[in-house]
Amino acid sequence: QPPRRNAHIISMHWLIRWLKNSSLLAWTILFCLSAATSSFSTTNMADFPPPKDYSHLIFETKQDNTKWFHERGPLWQGQAFSLQIKEVLYHQKSLFQDVLVFDSEHHGKVLVLDGVIQCTERDEFSYQEMMAHIPLYAHPDPKKVLVIGGGDGGVLREIARHPGVEEIVICELDKDVIDVSKKYLPFMAKGFDDPRVKVNIMDGAKFMEENQSSFDVIITDSSDPVGPACVLFETPFYKAMHGSLREGGIICTQGECVWLHVNLIQPLVKAITPLFTTVEYAYCTIPSYPSGQIGFIIATKGGKGCKVPTRTPEASVQKELRYYTPDIHQASFVLPAFAERAIFGSDR
């Protein structure tokens, strides 16, 4: 399953470390390389099969000669999301994945990686703002922030709204995503223009291993935790994030969709609960993601939970935001009864 967003954060280094002395090592590596190549990095590019071609997701209707992009995937079987294409702006394969950018009729510019919509100009702000501002406004005084993935620059754009942040580090494995975003998605990629931003084209897990107890906030767009590699994905990488956090630090990761993936969310929350001081789940609405919703797993290393912001945006900043408010910060943690029961085992 390709990633919901454009991160590549788990390396074969972590898999081998987790699976050493296990008879499942060879099988798991083969599975991961064939089924989720965009989620892993390696020093030997020959280990990667060539990126798949997703041209079949673009087709023209004979009746009116319109062109459409259809998003279909195994994690949302039986449903699809379609956008009418005005013009294909870019469609090439990077070393890791199929990269598509098109101008749509009603959603503006659209970035697609391995056949999965990463962002549209119409609604990207809801995800970017919540992903960045929930952990940042929950932290009393964030100085150093790490972003894993986020090569489109949208999360960087939102972090840059915080004047107290002194250093913003991003680790993106696929340089093509950054270059393409700067050319075709300047409304997001302007996040790279902030002088506090330091760009690393490398594997995020390796970077965190080399930078222990370094960051106040870590924001990561993870690949979908699916299949036999699910547990292998969760524990080593979350341990890496925990190790790279300073005391009192906060992580925020992509948390799938409660309408589709509670069976994936619950094991992840359960697996990391012993590791972190608090583990919570929030969500936002975003029409161009499957079922119109996506969640965030938010965990702390020491300190209290993140349901109530410790700071609020300045009036001038709040006027620029289109989704995040202190009220919606708190409301985003209020889950439907079925999701609360499924994820946290609540009796409500």
C-alpha positions as CSV (number, residue, x, y, z in Angstrom):
1,Q,0.0,0.0,0.0
2,P,1.5,3.4,-1.0
3,P,1.7,6.1,1.6
4,R,-1.2,8.4,2.3
5,R,1.4,11.2,2.2
6,N,4.9,11.6,0.9
7,A,7.1,10.2,3.6
8,H,9.6,7.4,3.4
9,I,10.6,6.8,6.9
10,I,11.4,3.2,7.7
11,S,14.7,1.7,6.6
12,M,15.8,-1.8,6.0
13,H,18.2,-1.0,8.8
14,W,15.3,-1.0,11.2
15,L,13.7,-4.2,9.8
16,I,17.0,-6.1,10.0
17,R,17.6,-4.9,13.5
18,W,14.1,-5.9,14.6
19,L,14.1,-9.3,12.8
20,K,17.7,-10.5,13.3
21,N,17.9,-14.1,14.3
22,S,14.4,-14.6,13.0
23,S,13.6,-17.0,10.2
24,L,11.1,-14.5,8.9
25,L,13.8,-12.0,7.9
26,A,14.1,-13.0,4.2
27,W,10.4,-13.3,3.7
28,T,9.6,-10.0,5.3
29,I,12.2,-8.1,3.3
30,L,10.8,-9.6,0.1
31,F,7.3,-8.7,1.1
32,C,8.1,-5.1,2.0
33,L,10.1,-4.5,-1.2
34,S,7.3,-5.8,-3.4
35,A,4.3,-4.4,-1.6
36,A,5.5,-1.2,0.0
37,T,8.7,0.0,-1.6
38,S,8.0,3.6,-1.0
39,S,8.1,3.1,2.7
40,F,11.7,1.9,2.9
41,S,15.2,3.2,2.2
42,T,18.4,1.5,1.6
43,T,22.0,2.4,0.6
44,N,21.8,0.1,-2.4
45,M,19.3,1.4,-5.0
46,A,19.5,-1.8,-7.0
47,D,17.5,-3.4,-4.2
48,F,14.5,-1.4,-5.3
49,P,12.2,-2.7,-8.0
50,P,11.4,0.0,-10.5
51,P,8.4,2.2,-9.5
52,K,5.1,1.0,-10.8
53,D,3.3,2.9,-13.6
54,Y,0.0,4.3,-12.4
55,S,-1.0,5.7,-15.8
56,H,-4.0,3.4,-15.8
57,L,-5.6,5.6,-13.1
58,I,-5.9,8.4,-15.7
59,F,-8.4,7.9,-18.5
60,E,-10.7,9.8,-20.9
61,T,-14.4,9.3,-21.1
62,K,-15.6,8.8,-24.7
63,Q,-18.9,10.5,-24.1
64,D,-17.6,14.0,-23.5
65,N,-13.8,13.6,-24.0
66,T,-13.1,14.7,-20.4
67,K,-10.1,13.3,-18.5
68,W,-10.3,11.9,-15.0
69,F,-8.0,10.6,-12.3
70,H,-9.4,7.7,-10.2
71,E,-7.9,6.9,-6.8
72,R,-8.4,3.3,-5.8
73,G,-6.6,1.3,-3.1
74,P,-6.7,-1.9,-1.0
75,L,-7.2,0.0,2.2
76,W,-10.5,1.5,0.9
77,Q,-11.8,-1.5,-1.1
78,G,-15.1,-1.0,-2.8
79,Q,-14.8,2.8,-3.1
80,A,-12.9,5.3,-5.2
81,F,-12.4,9.0,-5.5
82,S,-12.3,10.8,-8.8
83,L,-11.1,14.2,-9.9
84,Q,-11.6,15.8,-13.3
85,I,-8.3,16.7,-14.9
86,K,-7.8,20.0,-16.6
87,E,-4.1,19.5,-17.4
88,V,-1.4,17.0,-16.5
89,L,1.6,19.1,-15.4
90,Y,4.1,16.4,-14.5
91,H,4.2,12.7,-14.5
92,Q,7.5,10.9,-14.0
93,K,9.0,8.1,-11.9
94,S,11.5,9.1,-9.1
95,L,13.9,6.5,-7.7
96,F,11.2,5.6,-5.2
97,Q,7.7,6.2,-6.7
98,D,5.4,7.4,-9.4
99,V,5.0,11.2,-9.1
100,L,2.0,12.9,-10.7
101,V,0.9,16.5,-10.6
102,F,-2.2,17.7,-12.4
103,D,-4.4,20.8,-12.5
104,S,-7.9,19.8,-11.7
105,E,-11.2,21.4,-12.7
106,H,-12.4,22.1,-9.2
107,H,-9.7,21.2,-6.7
108,G,-6.7,23.2,-8.0
109,K,-3.3,21.6,-8.2
110,V,-3.1,18.0,-7.1
111,L,-0.1,15.9,-6.0
112,V,-0.3,12.1,-6.4
113,L,2.3,9.6,-5.3
114,D,2.0,6.0,-6.3
115,G,-1.6,6.5,-7.3
116,V,-2.6,8.0,-4.0
117,I,-3.6,11.7,-3.6
118,Q,-1.3,13.5,-1.2
119,C,-2.8,16.9,-1.4
120,T,-5.1,19.2,-3.3
121,E,-5.0,22.9,-3.4
122,R,-8.6,23.1,-2.4
123,D,-8.3,21.4,1.0
124,E,-4.7,20.7,1.9
125,F,-4.7,23.4,4.6
126,S,-6.9,21.3,7.0
127,Y,-4.3,18.5,7.2
128,Q,-1.3,20.7,7.2
129,E,-2.6,23.1,9.9
130,M,-3.8,20.4,12.3
131,M,-0.7,18.2,11.8
132,A,1.5,21.1,12.7
133,H,-0.5,23.2,15.2
134,I,-1.9,20.5,17.5
135,P,1.5,19.5,18.8
136,L,3.1,22.9,18.5
137,Y,0.4,24.8,20.4
138,A,0.2,21.9,22.9
139,H,3.9,22.4,23.7
140,P,4.7,25.3,26.0
141,D,7.8,26.4,24.3
142,P,9.0,24.4,21.2
143,K,12.4,25.4,19.9
144,K,13.5,22.6,17.6
145,V,11.1,20.8,15.4
146,L,11.7,17.7,13.1
147,V,9.6,16.8,10.1
148,I,9.9,13.4,8.6
149,G,8.6,13.4,5.1
150,G,6.5,16.4,4.2
151,G,8.4,17.1,1.0
152,D,5.6,19.2,-0.4
153,G,6.5,21.9,2.2
154,G,3.0,22.3,3.7
155,V,3.8,21.3,7.2
156,L,6.9,23.5,7.1
157,R,4.7,26.5,6.0
158,E,2.6,26.0,9.2
159,I,5.6,25.5,11.5
160,A,7.1,28.7,10.2
161,R,4.1,30.6,11.7
162,H,5.6,30.0,15.2
163,P,8.2,32.7,15.8
164,G,9.5,31.0,18.9
165,V,10.7,28.0,16.9
166,E,14.4,28.4,16.3
167,E,15.2,25.4,14.1
168,I,13.1,23.4,11.7
169,V,14.7,20.2,10.3
170,I,13.1,18.1,7.6
171,C,14.1,14.6,6.4
172,E,12.7,13.7,3.1
173,L,14.0,10.7,1.2
174,D,12.7,11.6,-2.2
175,K,14.3,14.8,-3.5
176,D,12.0,14.7,-6.5
177,V,9.0,15.4,-4.4
178,I,10.6,18.6,-3.0
179,D,11.7,19.8,-6.5
180,V,8.3,19.0,-8.1
181,S,6.5,20.8,-5.2
182,K,8.6,23.9,-5.5
183,K,7.8,24.1,-9.2
184,Y,4.1,23.2,-9.2
185,L,2.9,23.7,-5.6
186,P,4.4,27.0,-4.5
187,F,1.5,27.7,-2.2
188,M,2.8,24.8,-0.1
189,A,6.5,24.7,-0.9
190,K,7.0,28.2,0.3
191,G,7.6,26.6,3.6
192,F,11.1,25.8,2.4
193,D,11.8,29.5,2.1
194,D,12.0,30.1,5.8
195,P,15.7,30.6,6.9
196,R,15.2,28.3,9.9
197,V,14.5,25.3,7.7
198,K,17.3,22.7,7.2
199,V,16.8,20.1,4.6
200,N,18.2,16.5,4.8
201,I,17.7,14.1,1.9
202,M,17.9,10.9,3.9
203,D,16.1,8.2,5.8
204,G,14.3,9.7,8.9
205,A,14.9,6.7,11.1
206,K,18.7,6.9,10.6
207,F,18.6,10.6,11.2
208,M,16.8,10.2,14.5
209,E,19.2,7.5,15.6
210,E,22.0,9.9,15.1
211,N,20.2,12.8,16.9
212,Q,19.1,11.6,20.4
213,S,17.1,13.8,22.8
214,S,17.3,16.7,20.2
215,F,13.7,17.8,19.4
216,D,10.8,19.3,21.1
217,V,8.3,18.2,18.5
218,I,8.5,15.5,15.8
219,I,5.9,15.5,13.0
220,T,5.8,12.5,10.7
221,D,3.7,11.4,7.7
222,S,3.9,7.6,8.0
223,S,3.2,5.0,5.4
224,D,0.1,2.9,6.1
225,P,0.8,0.2,8.7
226,V,-0.6,-2.8,6.9
227,G,0.2,-6.5,6.3
228,P,2.8,-8.7,8.0
229,A,5.2,-5.8,8.4
230,C,2.7,-3.9,10.6
231,V,4.3,-4.6,14.0
232,L,7.7,-4.3,12.5
233,F,6.8,-0.8,11.3
234,E,5.4,0.4,14.5
235,T,7.7,-0.4,17.4
236,P,11.2,0.4,16.0
237,F,10.2,3.7,14.5
238,Y,8.2,4.9,17.4
239,K,11.1,4.0,19.6
240,A,13.3,6.1,17.3
241,M,11.0,9.0,17.7
242,H,10.9,8.6,21.5
243,G,14.7,8.5,21.6
244,S,15.0,11.7,19.5
245,L,12.5,13.7,21.6
246,R,13.6,15.9,24.4
247,E,11.9,15.4,27.8
248,G,8.4,17.0,27.5
249,G,8.4,16.5,23.8
250,I,5.5,15.6,21.5
251,I,5.1,13.5,18.4
252,C,2.3,13.8,15.9
253,T,1.9,11.1,13.2
254,Q,-0.6,10.4,10.5
255,G,-3.3,8.2,12.0
256,E,-5.4,6.8,9.2
257,C,-9.2,7.0,9.1
258,V,-11.6,5.9,11.8
259,W,-14.2,5.0,9.2
260,L,-11.8,2.6,7.5
261,H,-8.9,1.6,9.7
262,V,-9.8,1.2,13.4
263,N,-8.4,-2.3,13.1
264,L,-5.0,-0.7,12.2
265,I,-5.2,2.2,14.6
266,Q,-6.0,0.2,17.7
267,P,-2.9,-2.1,17.6
268,L,-0.6,0.9,16.9
269,V,-2.0,2.8,19.9
270,K,-1.7,-0.3,22.1
271,A,1.8,-1.0,21.0
272,I,3.2,2.5,21.8
273,T,1.2,3.2,25.0
274,P,3.9,1.6,27.2
275,L,6.5,3.7,25.5
276,F,5.0,7.2,25.8
277,T,3.6,9.1,28.8
278,T,0.3,9.8,27.0
279,V,-1.1,8.6,23.7
280,E,-4.1,10.3,22.2
281,Y,-6.0,10.4,18.9
282,A,-7.4,13.4,17.0
283,Y,-8.8,13.9,13.6
284,C,-9.7,16.5,10.9
285,T,-12.0,16.5,7.9
286,I,-10.5,16.7,4.4
287,P,-12.7,15.9,1.4
288,S,-10.0,14.5,-0.9
289,Y,-8.8,11.8,1.5
290,P,-10.7,8.5,1.7
291,S,-14.0,8.9,3.6
292,G,-13.3,12.6,4.0
293,Q,-11.4,12.2,7.3
294,I,-7.9,11.5,8.6
295,G,-6.5,11.2,12.1
296,F,-3.4,12.0,14.1
297,I,-1.7,9.9,16.7
298,I,-0.3,12.3,19.3
299,A,2.0,11.1,22.1
300,T,4.2,12.8,24.7
301,K,7.5,12.0,26.4
302,G,6.8,13.3,29.9
303,G,4.4,16.1,30.6
304,K,0.7,16.1,30.2
305,G,-1.6,15.3,27.2
306,C,-2.3,17.5,24.2
307,K,-6.0,17.9,24.3
308,V,-5.9,21.4,25.6
309,P,-3.5,23.9,23.9
310,T,-1.0,25.6,26.3
311,R,-0.7,28.5,23.8
312,T,-2.9,30.1,21.3
313,P,-2.2,31.8,18.0
314,E,-1.6,35.5,17.9
315,A,-4.6,37.4,16.4
316,S,-2.6,38.1,13.2
317,V,-1.8,34.4,12.8
318,Q,-5.3,33.2,13.5
319,K,-6.6,35.4,10.7
320,E,-4.3,33.6,8.3
321,L,-5.4,30.1,9.4
322,R,-8.3,28.5,7.6
323,Y,-9.0,25.4,9.8
324,Y,-7.1,25.4,13.1
325,T,-8.5,27.3,16.1
326,P,-8.1,26.6,19.8
327,D,-11.7,25.4,19.9
328,I,-11.2,22.9,17.1
329,H,-7.9,21.8,18.7
330,Q,-9.9,20.5,21.7
331,A,-12.9,19.3,19.6
332,S,-10.6,17.2,17.4
333,F,-10.0,14.8,20.2
334,V,-13.7,14.1,20.7
335,L,-14.2,10.8,18.9
336,P,-17.4,9.1,17.8
337,A,-18.5,6.4,20.3
338,F,-17.6,3.6,18.0
339,A,-14.1,4.9,17.4
340,E,-13.5,5.7,21.1
341,R,-14.5,2.1,22.0
342,A,-12.5,0.5,19.2
343,I,-9.3,2.5,19.7
344,F,-9.1,2.9,23.4
345,G,-11.4,0.2,24.8
346,S,-13.7,2.8,26.3
347,D,-17.0,1.6,27.9
348,R,-18.8,4.7,26.7
